[in-house]
Amino acid sequence: MKKQQRIHPEYPKRMLRMTMLITGLTLLGFRAAGQGIPPFADLHCHSFLKPFYSGWGNPWEFHEHECPTTSYDMVLEKAGSVPKFTQSNFESMLLGNVKVAYLSLTPLEYEMRHPKIFRDLEKLRNSYACMAGITPNWEFFLDKKVDYWQELMANMQQLIRGNRQPFLAGKDTLFYEVVGSGSQLQRVLGQKNRLAVILSIEGAHCLGQGPLTPELLASADYQEEILEHVDVLKGIRPMNAEGEMLPFPVCVMTLNHFMWNGLSGHAKTFGQVEGYLLDQTEGLNTGVTPLGEKVIRRLLDKDNGRRILIDVKHMGVESRRWYYRHLADRRLNGDTIPVVATHCGVAGNSWWTIATARNGNDQNKVSWLHQAPIAMFDEDVHEIFATRGILGLMLDKYRCGGALGNALVDETREGSIQRRKAYIHLLVANMLEVVDVIKCKEAWDIIALGSDFDGMINAMEPYDQAIKLPTLRDDLIAYFEAPEDIFDLFPKRKVQRYMFGLSAEEIVNKVMGGNLLVFTKRMLDQEIASGQAAEGKSEK
């Protein structure tokens, strides 16, 4: 792992002199913070993933990693679009005008450590460096049993140790603060050089262990352990034998991730090659299990401990159907729970009209947008809007587009104006599909940014680091100030009609941070609060 300067290069592939770096980034920081640009907010990023598994432990610093040619050939072929550097280290966040980050902690699944056919450990480790930017120790690949819960708790302790601790970056002293209430959020937003962190978790597999066998899943002791771990995250059971309680709330949990977790059926994530190495078929597109129902109900319970909102990303269509029916029942009793989708593409179609909503990704081959089960469909958008939820658009070029949209990107040259335009058209098309479903001005209030930075994504090169998000804002504003036809989906006049009288700057400010800030304050003060103080020890 090659450690670089803490000051982030705007273009890491170029060898720039240090004076140019300092001057350029200082000007960028003044431009974002000193010219009245509202703060940005990110609904989903993995700033701790690489530091935790690679052992350097510091989420602030920029790191580059290499892609060894001794990796597996299929990894080398697939890794071209995966950034070889940290995208969301905290200094990059603040330099990029991000003031609120939903930090997603994610224990890597057993199957990710033991992919099929990969038997050469050196090649496997190199492949991880290539694809994920981590260089774990050998036990990571050799352990036949993985205790996800203990890994999560270790990662949580790392987060706790760094909370409110100073980090020196040149002449500046930077801090991150895990927040637990709206008032605390407002205070952090008002302070220079301080990042507000909202704690989230990706994958309820973190509640147990792997590999998950039918015998383990059927064990009453294991099921009880899963529910006890939920109580720890809700702040009503100690984290450890010393009696320490989690000092801040877990606000959001993505119920599913890549593999079967025994709780809820997941959506297909991987393409043909990745799917061969990482078999997702067990539990794919199935519904919610009885244990899953218990976990969901306990996560959402607000009478005993803090509520944890459920993120529907990675849930299969059948699981989402069950979940929305469950939320509808709760609404009848006066409890409206926001639907959260943290890092998604928008399908622009209905479950009922997509023949592959259950069984695959074939429809994606003939569409502009990502019409595969992992995307958000019209039914999902309706649920998010009806519950005053939030939908985060991810900055992955292959999750925002179907085959036609992706081909449009791939036909352009990296770094060209044409490629930037193709990315903006894809992102705006995803936004407009949300508005097309709801067909009112308020549809713009549920759209946010959920980058999935450092989540092994296929990055949009002009916007592949948090520090480059001011450029994304500029490009989006330029588009809405002078709209163009987008594919054969949205003619210019329809784009203008769907702006509903909002200015380009108003729309982009909503998407880049405004909507998520409003949602976060309401969530902290109302949606997840319990009889306990929501901030716990974090405010002391």
C-alpha positions as CSV (number, residue, x, y, z in Angstrom):
1,M,0.0,0.0,0.0
2,K,1.6,3.2,-1.2
3,K,0.9,6.1,1.2
4,Q,0.6,9.5,-0.4
5,Q,0.3,13.1,0.8
6,R,-2.6,14.0,3.0
7,I,-3.4,16.8,0.6
8,H,-5.5,15.2,-2.2
9,P,-4.4,15.6,-5.8
10,E,-7.2,16.7,-8.0
11,Y,-6.0,14.2,-10.6
12,P,-4.2,11.4,-8.9
13,K,-2.8,9.9,-12.1
14,R,-0.7,13.0,-12.8
15,M,2.5,13.9,-11.1
16,L,1.9,17.5,-10.0
17,R,4.3,19.6,-8.0
18,M,3.4,20.1,-4.4
19,T,3.1,23.9,-4.9
20,M,0.5,23.4,-7.6
21,L,-1.4,20.9,-5.4
22,I,-1.5,23.3,-2.4
23,T,-2.5,26.3,-4.5
24,G,-5.2,24.4,-6.5
25,L,-6.8,22.8,-3.5
26,T,-6.7,25.9,-1.5
27,L,-8.5,27.8,-4.2
28,L,-11.1,24.9,-4.6
29,G,-11.7,25.1,-0.8
30,F,-12.3,28.8,-1.0
31,R,-14.5,28.4,-4.0
32,A,-16.8,25.9,-2.3
33,A,-16.9,27.4,1.2
34,G,-16.3,31.0,0.5
35,Q,-18.7,31.8,-2.3
36,G,-21.9,30.9,-0.7
37,I,-22.3,27.3,-2.0
38,P,-24.5,25.4,0.4
39,P,-23.0,22.3,2.0
40,F,-23.1,19.0,0.3
41,A,-24.3,15.7,1.9
42,D,-23.7,12.1,1.0
43,L,-26.2,9.4,1.9
44,H,-23.8,6.5,1.4
45,C,-20.0,6.1,1.5
46,H,-17.4,3.7,2.9
47,S,-14.6,5.9,4.3
48,F,-13.6,3.3,6.9
49,L,-13.6,0.2,4.7
50,K,-10.0,0.6,3.3
51,P,-8.4,1.9,6.5
52,F,-10.0,-0.8,8.6
53,Y,-9.1,-3.8,6.5
54,S,-5.7,-2.5,5.4
55,G,-4.6,-1.6,8.9
56,W,-3.7,2.0,8.5
57,G,-6.7,3.0,10.6
58,N,-6.9,6.7,9.7
59,P,-10.0,7.7,7.7
60,W,-8.6,11.2,7.0
61,E,-5.7,10.6,4.7
62,F,-5.6,10.0,1.0
63,H,-4.1,6.7,-0.1
64,E,-3.3,5.3,-3.5
65,H,-3.1,1.6,-4.1
66,E,-1.7,-0.3,-7.1
67,C,-3.2,-3.1,-9.2
68,P,-0.5,-5.7,-9.4
69,T,-0.1,-7.5,-12.7
70,T,0.1,-10.7,-10.7
71,S,-3.6,-10.4,-10.0
72,Y,-6.0,-12.8,-11.6
73,D,-6.6,-11.9,-15.3
74,M,-10.3,-11.6,-15.0
75,V,-9.8,-9.2,-12.1
76,L,-7.3,-7.1,-14.1
77,E,-9.9,-6.9,-16.9
78,K,-12.8,-5.9,-14.7
79,A,-10.9,-3.5,-12.4
80,G,-10.3,-0.8,-15.0
81,S,-13.0,1.5,-13.8
82,V,-12.5,0.9,-10.1
83,P,-10.6,3.9,-8.6
84,K,-7.1,3.0,-7.3
85,F,-7.3,5.6,-4.5
86,T,-9.5,6.6,-1.6
87,Q,-12.5,8.5,-2.8
88,S,-14.1,9.5,0.5
89,N,-11.4,10.0,3.0
90,F,-12.6,12.7,5.4
91,E,-10.2,15.4,4.3
92,S,-11.4,15.0,0.7
93,M,-14.9,15.3,2.0
94,L,-14.3,18.7,3.7
95,L,-12.3,20.0,0.7
96,G,-15.1,19.0,-1.5
97,N,-17.7,20.9,0.5
98,V,-19.3,17.7,2.0
99,K,-20.4,18.5,5.6
100,V,-22.6,15.5,6.2
101,A,-21.6,11.9,5.4
102,Y,-23.6,8.8,6.1
103,L,-20.8,6.5,6.9
104,S,-21.6,2.8,6.1
105,L,-19.8,0.1,8.1
106,T,-19.7,-3.2,6.2
107,P,-18.1,-6.4,7.4
108,L,-17.0,-8.1,4.1
109,E,-18.9,-11.3,3.6
110,Y,-17.4,-14.8,3.8
111,E,-18.0,-15.5,0.2
112,M,-16.0,-12.4,-0.7
113,R,-13.0,-13.9,1.1
114,H,-13.4,-17.3,-0.4
115,P,-14.3,-16.8,-4.1
116,K,-14.6,-19.9,-6.2
117,I,-11.5,-21.1,-8.2
118,F,-9.2,-18.6,-6.6
119,R,-6.7,-20.8,-4.8
120,D,-3.5,-18.9,-5.2
121,L,-3.4,-16.7,-2.0
122,E,-0.9,-14.3,-3.4
123,K,-2.9,-13.7,-6.5
124,L,-6.0,-13.4,-4.4
125,R,-4.5,-10.8,-2.1
126,N,-3.2,-8.9,-5.1
127,S,-6.7,-9.0,-6.6
128,Y,-8.2,-7.5,-3.5
129,A,-5.7,-4.7,-3.7
130,C,-6.7,-4.2,-7.3
131,M,-10.5,-4.3,-6.9
132,A,-11.1,-3.1,-3.3
133,G,-8.1,-1.1,-2.4
134,I,-7.4,-3.2,0.7
135,T,-4.5,-5.5,1.6
136,P,-5.8,-7.6,4.5
137,N,-3.7,-10.0,6.5
138,W,-3.6,-13.7,5.5
139,E,-6.2,-14.8,8.1
140,F,-8.7,-12.8,6.2
141,F,-8.5,-15.5,3.4
142,L,-7.7,-18.5,5.6
143,D,-10.4,-18.3,8.3
144,K,-13.1,-20.9,7.8
145,K,-15.5,-19.0,10.0
146,V,-16.0,-15.3,10.1
147,D,-17.6,-13.5,13.1
148,Y,-19.2,-10.5,11.3
149,W,-20.4,-9.1,14.6
150,Q,-17.0,-8.9,16.2
151,E,-15.6,-7.3,13.0
152,L,-18.4,-4.7,13.2
153,M,-17.7,-4.0,16.8
154,A,-14.0,-3.6,16.1
155,N,-14.8,-1.1,13.3
156,M,-17.2,0.7,15.7
157,Q,-14.5,1.0,18.3
158,Q,-12.3,2.6,15.7
159,L,-15.0,5.1,14.9
160,I,-15.5,5.9,18.6
161,R,-11.8,6.4,19.2
162,G,-11.5,9.0,16.4
163,N,-14.7,10.8,17.3
164,R,-14.0,14.5,17.9
165,Q,-10.2,13.9,17.8
166,P,-8.1,16.5,16.0
167,F,-6.4,15.7,12.7
168,L,-3.8,18.2,11.5
169,A,-3.8,19.0,7.8
170,G,-1.3,21.7,7.1
171,K,-2.3,24.7,9.1
172,D,-5.9,23.4,9.6
173,T,-7.2,21.2,12.5
174,L,-10.0,19.0,11.3
175,F,-12.5,16.9,13.2
176,Y,-15.3,14.5,12.6
177,E,-18.2,14.1,14.9
178,V,-20.8,11.4,14.9
179,V,-24.1,13.1,15.5
180,G,-27.3,11.9,17.2
181,S,-29.7,14.9,17.1
182,G,-30.9,17.7,14.9
183,S,-29.4,20.3,17.3
184,Q,-26.0,18.6,17.3
185,L,-26.2,18.4,13.5
186,Q,-26.9,22.1,13.3
187,R,-24.0,22.9,15.6
188,V,-21.5,20.8,13.6
189,L,-22.7,22.4,10.3
190,G,-22.0,25.8,11.8
191,Q,-18.4,24.9,12.6
192,K,-15.5,25.2,10.1
193,N,-13.4,22.1,9.4
194,R,-15.8,19.7,11.1
195,L,-17.6,16.8,9.4
196,A,-20.9,15.5,10.6
197,V,-21.0,11.7,10.4
198,I,-24.3,9.8,10.4
199,L,-23.7,6.1,11.3
200,S,-25.2,3.4,9.0
201,I,-24.5,-0.3,8.4
202,E,-24.7,-2.1,5.1
203,G,-25.9,-5.7,5.4
204,A,-27.7,-7.4,8.3
205,H,-25.3,-10.3,7.9
206,C,-23.3,-8.2,10.3
207,L,-25.6,-9.5,13.1
208,G,-24.2,-13.0,12.8
209,Q,-21.5,-15.0,11.2
210,G,-20.5,-16.9,8.1
211,P,-20.7,-19.2,6.3
212,L,-24.4,-19.3,7.0
213,T,-25.5,-23.0,7.1
214,P,-29.1,-24.2,7.4
215,E,-28.2,-25.8,10.7
216,L,-26.9,-22.5,12.1
217,L,-29.9,-20.6,10.8
218,A,-32.3,-23.1,12.4
219,S,-30.6,-22.8,15.8
220,A,-32.7,-21.1,18.5
221,D,-29.5,-19.8,20.2
222,Y,-28.3,-18.3,16.9
223,Q,-31.6,-16.6,16.3
224,E,-31.6,-15.2,19.8
225,E,-28.1,-13.9,19.4
226,I,-29.1,-12.1,16.2
227,L,-31.9,-10.3,18.0
228,E,-29.6,-9.4,21.0
229,H,-27.2,-7.8,18.5
230,V,-30.1,-5.7,17.2
231,D,-30.7,-4.5,20.7
232,V,-27.0,-3.4,21.0
233,L,-27.4,-1.3,17.9
234,K,-30.6,0.2,19.3
235,G,-28.8,1.3,22.4
236,I,-30.6,-0.9,24.9
237,R,-28.0,-3.6,25.5
238,P,-24.2,-3.2,26.2
239,M,-21.7,-3.5,23.4
240,N,-19.3,-5.5,25.5
241,A,-18.6,-7.2,28.8
242,E,-17.5,-3.9,30.3
243,G,-21.0,-2.6,30.0
244,E,-20.3,0.1,27.4
245,M,-23.3,1.3,25.5
246,L,-23.1,2.4,21.9
247,P,-22.7,6.2,22.4
248,F,-24.5,7.3,19.2
249,P,-27.4,6.0,17.1
250,V,-27.2,3.7,14.2
251,C,-29.6,5.6,11.9
252,V,-29.9,3.3,8.9
253,M,-29.3,-0.4,8.1
254,T,-29.2,-1.8,4.6
255,L,-31.0,-5.1,5.3
256,N,-29.3,-7.0,2.5
257,H,-26.0,-7.0,0.8
258,F,-24.4,-9.4,-1.7
259,M,-25.2,-12.8,-0.3
260,W,-27.9,-14.7,1.5
261,N,-28.3,-13.6,5.1
262,G,-31.2,-15.8,6.2
263,L,-33.4,-12.8,6.7
264,S,-34.5,-11.5,3.4
265,G,-34.0,-12.3,-0.3
266,H,-31.4,-10.2,-2.1
267,A,-31.2,-8.7,-5.6
268,K,-28.7,-9.7,-8.1
269,T,-25.6,-7.5,-8.0
270,F,-22.9,-9.2,-10.1
271,G,-22.6,-9.7,-13.8
272,Q,-21.8,-12.9,-15.5
273,V,-18.1,-13.1,-14.7
274,E,-18.4,-11.8,-11.1
275,G,-21.4,-14.1,-10.6
276,Y,-19.4,-17.1,-11.6
277,L,-16.8,-16.3,-8.9
278,L,-19.3,-15.1,-6.3
279,D,-22.4,-17.2,-6.5
280,Q,-25.4,-15.2,-5.4
281,T,-28.1,-17.8,-6.2
282,E,-29.0,-18.9,-2.7
283,G,-31.8,-16.7,-1.5
284,L,-31.8,-14.7,-4.7
285,N,-35.2,-12.8,-5.1
286,T,-36.9,-14.7,-2.3
287,G,-39.0,-13.1,0.3
288,V,-38.6,-12.2,4.0
289,T,-38.1,-15.2,6.4
290,P,-39.8,-15.5,9.8
291,L,-36.5,-14.5,11.5
292,G,-36.2,-11.6,9.0
293,E,-39.7,-10.4,10.1
294,K,-38.6,-10.4,13.7
295,V,-35.4,-8.5,12.9
296,I,-37.3,-5.9,10.8
297,R,-39.9,-5.3,13.5
298,R,-37.3,-4.9,16.2
299,L,-35.2,-2.5,14.1
300,L,-38.3,-0.4,13.5
301,D,-39.6,-0.5,17.1
302,K,-39.4,2.9,18.8
303,D,-41.0,1.9,22.1
304,N,-37.8,0.1,23.2
305,G,-34.7,1.8,22.2
306,R,-33.9,3.9,19.1
307,R,-35.5,3.1,15.8
308,I,-33.1,2.0,13.0
309,L,-34.5,2.9,9.5
310,I,-34.2,0.2,6.9
311,D,-32.5,0.8,3.6
312,V,-34.1,-1.1,0.7
313,K,-31.1,-1.1,-1.5
314,H,-30.0,-4.7,-2.3
315,M,-33.4,-6.1,-1.2
316,G,-35.0,-8.3,-3.8
317,V,-38.3,-7.3,-5.3
318,E,-40.3,-9.9,-3.3
319,S,-38.7,-8.7,-0.1
320,R,-39.5,-5.1,-1.0
321,R,-43.1,-6.0,-1.7
322,W,-43.4,-7.6,1.8
323,Y,-41.7,-4.6,3.4
324,Y,-44.0,-2.0,1.8
325,R,-47.1,-4.0,2.8
326,H,-45.7,-4.0,6.4
327,L,-45.2,-0.3,6.3
328,A,-48.7,0.3,4.9
329,D,-50.1,-1.6,7.9
330,R,-48.1,0.6,10.3
331,R,-49.3,3.7,8.6
332,L,-52.9,2.7,9.3
333,N,-52.0,2.8,13.0
334,G,-50.4,6.3,12.6
335,D,-46.8,5.3,12.2
336,T,-45.3,6.5,8.9
337,I,-41.8,5.2,8.6
338,P,-39.6,6.7,5.8
339,V,-38.4,4.4,3.1
340,V,-34.7,4.9,2.5
341,A,-32.8,3.9,-0.6
342,T,-29.3,5.0,-0.1
343,H,-27.3,4.3,-3.3
344,C,-29.3,3.4,-6.3
345,G,-30.1,3.8,-10.0
346,V,-33.7,4.4,-11.1
347,A,-35.3,1.9,-13.5
348,G,-37.9,4.1,-15.0
349,N,-40.4,1.3,-15.2
350,S,-42.8,-0.8,-13.1
351,W,-42.2,-4.1,-11.4
352,W,-45.1,-5.5,-13.4
353,T,-43.8,-4.5,-16.8
354,I,-40.3,-5.7,-16.3
355,A,-40.3,-9.4,-17.2
356,T,-37.0,-9.9,-15.5
357,A,-37.9,-8.2,-12.2
358,R,-37.6,-11.5,-10.5
359,N,-35.2,-13.6,-12.6
360,G,-32.4,-11.6,-14.1
361,N,-31.1,-8.6,-16.0
362,D,-32.1,-9.2,-19.6
363,Q,-34.3,-6.1,-19.8
364,N,-31.2,-4.1,-19.0
365,K,-29.7,-5.0,-22.4
366,V,-32.3,-2.9,-24.3
367,S,-32.8,0.1,-22.0
368,W,-31.2,3.5,-21.4
369,L,-31.5,3.2,-17.6
370,H,-30.6,0.3,-15.2
371,Q,-33.7,-1.8,-15.4
372,A,-32.6,-4.7,-13.2
373,P,-34.0,-5.8,-9.9
374,I,-31.4,-4.0,-7.9
375,A,-32.7,-0.6,-9.2
376,M,-35.5,1.4,-7.8
377,F,-38.8,0.9,-9.8
378,D,-41.9,3.1,-10.0
379,E,-43.4,1.3,-7.0
380,D,-40.3,2.0,-4.9
381,V,-40.4,5.7,-5.9
382,H,-44.1,6.0,-4.9
383,E,-43.3,4.4,-1.5
384,I,-40.3,6.7,-0.9
385,F,-42.4,9.8,-1.7
386,A,-45.5,8.6,0.2
387,T,-43.4,8.1,3.4
388,R,-41.3,11.3,3.1
389,G,-38.2,9.1,2.5
390,I,-35.0,9.7,0.6
391,L,-33.5,8.2,-2.5
392,G,-29.7,8.5,-3.1
393,L,-28.3,8.4,-6.6
394,M,-25.0,6.6,-6.8
395,L,-22.0,7.8,-8.8
396,D,-21.5,4.4,-10.6
397,K,-21.6,4.7,-14.3
398,Y,-23.0,1.2,-14.8
399,R,-25.7,1.4,-12.1
400,C,-27.2,4.6,-13.5
401,G,-27.5,3.2,-17.0
402,G,-28.7,0.2,-18.9
403,A,-26.8,-1.2,-21.9
404,L,-27.8,1.7,-24.2
405,G,-26.8,4.4,-21.6
406,N,-23.6,2.6,-20.8
407,A,-22.7,2.2,-24.5
408,L,-23.1,6.0,-24.9
409,V,-20.5,6.5,-22.1
410,D,-18.1,3.8,-23.5
411,E,-18.2,5.4,-27.0
412,T,-16.6,8.6,-25.6
413,R,-13.1,9.2,-24.6
414,E,-12.2,9.3,-20.9
415,G,-11.6,12.9,-19.9
416,S,-13.5,14.4,-22.8
417,I,-16.3,16.9,-22.7
418,Q,-18.5,14.3,-24.5
419,R,-18.0,11.8,-21.6
420,R,-18.9,14.4,-19.0
421,K,-22.0,15.2,-20.9
422,A,-22.9,11.5,-21.2
423,Y,-22.6,11.1,-17.4
424,I,-24.7,14.2,-16.7
425,H,-27.4,13.0,-19.1
426,L,-27.5,9.7,-17.2
427,L,-27.7,11.3,-13.8
428,V,-30.4,13.8,-14.9
429,A,-32.4,11.0,-16.6
430,N,-32.4,9.2,-13.3
431,M,-33.7,12.3,-11.5
432,L,-36.3,13.0,-14.1
433,E,-37.6,9.4,-13.9
434,V,-38.4,10.1,-10.2
435,V,-40.2,13.3,-11.2
436,D,-42.0,11.5,-14.0
437,V,-43.4,9.0,-11.5
438,I,-44.7,11.6,-9.0
439,K,-45.4,14.4,-11.5
440,C,-45.3,17.3,-9.0
441,K,-42.8,19.9,-7.8
442,E,-42.3,18.1,-4.5
443,A,-40.8,15.1,-6.3
444,W,-37.5,17.0,-6.3
445,D,-37.5,16.9,-2.5
446,I,-36.7,13.2,-2.2
447,I,-33.7,13.0,-4.4
448,A,-30.2,13.0,-2.9
449,L,-26.6,12.0,-3.6
450,G,-25.5,8.5,-2.4
451,S,-22.1,8.2,-4.0
452,D,-21.1,4.8,-2.7
453,F,-17.5,6.1,-2.8
454,D,-14.9,3.5,-1.7
455,G,-17.6,0.8,-2.3
456,M,-15.7,-0.8,-5.2
457,I,-17.8,1.1,-7.7
458,N,-17.2,1.8,-11.4
459,A,-16.5,5.4,-11.0
460,M,-17.6,8.4,-13.1
461,E,-14.1,9.7,-13.7
462,P,-14.8,13.5,-13.5
463,Y,-16.6,13.0,-10.2
464,D,-14.7,10.0,-8.7
465,Q,-13.7,11.7,-5.4
466,A,-15.5,13.8,-2.9
467,I,-13.1,16.6,-3.7
468,K,-14.6,16.8,-7.2
469,L,-18.2,17.2,-6.2
470,P,-18.1,21.0,-6.8
471,T,-17.4,20.1,-10.4
472,L,-20.5,17.8,-10.5
473,R,-22.6,20.7,-9.1
474,D,-21.3,23.0,-11.8
475,D,-22.0,20.5,-14.5
476,L,-25.6,19.9,-13.3
477,I,-26.3,23.6,-13.0
478,A,-25.0,24.1,-16.5
479,Y,-27.4,21.4,-17.8
480,F,-30.5,22.7,-16.1
481,E,-29.7,26.3,-17.2
482,A,-29.7,25.1,-20.8
483,P,-31.6,21.7,-21.0
484,E,-31.1,19.4,-23.9
485,D,-32.9,16.3,-25.1
486,I,-31.9,13.3,-23.1
487,F,-31.8,10.2,-25.3
488,D,-35.4,9.4,-26.5
489,L,-36.7,9.6,-22.9
490,F,-36.9,13.3,-22.1
491,P,-37.2,16.0,-24.8
492,K,-36.0,19.4,-23.9
493,R,-39.5,20.8,-23.4
494,K,-40.4,17.9,-21.0
495,V,-37.3,18.6,-19.0
496,Q,-38.2,22.2,-18.7
497,R,-41.8,21.3,-17.7
498,Y,-40.5,18.9,-15.0
499,M,-38.4,21.6,-13.4
500,F,-41.8,23.1,-12.2
501,G,-40.5,26.6,-12.1
502,L,-37.5,25.8,-10.0
503,S,-34.2,27.4,-11.0
504,A,-31.2,25.3,-12.0
505,E,-29.5,26.3,-8.8
506,E,-32.5,25.4,-6.6
507,I,-32.8,21.9,-8.1
508,V,-29.1,21.2,-7.8
509,N,-28.8,22.5,-4.3
510,K,-31.6,20.2,-3.3
511,V,-29.9,17.1,-4.8
512,M,-26.4,17.9,-3.7
513,G,-27.3,18.3,0.0
514,G,-30.4,20.3,0.8
515,N,-32.9,17.5,0.7
516,L,-30.7,15.1,2.7
517,L,-30.0,17.8,5.4
518,V,-33.8,18.3,5.9
519,F,-34.4,14.6,6.0
520,T,-31.5,14.0,8.4
521,K,-32.6,16.6,10.9
522,R,-36.2,15.2,10.8
523,M,-34.9,11.6,11.1
524,L,-32.7,12.4,14.2
525,D,-35.4,14.4,16.0
526,Q,-38.5,12.4,15.1
527,E,-38.1,9.2,13.2
528,I,-35.5,7.3,15.2
529,A,-35.9,9.0,18.6
530,S,-37.1,7.0,21.6
531,G,-37.7,7.6,25.3
532,Q,-33.9,7.8,25.6
533,A,-31.9,10.8,24.6
534,A,-31.1,10.2,21.0
535,E,-27.6,11.6,21.3
536,G,-26.6,9.4,24.2
537,K,-23.0,10.0,25.4
538,S,-22.0,11.7,22.1
539,E,-23.1,15.1,23.3
540,K,-21.3,15.0,26.6
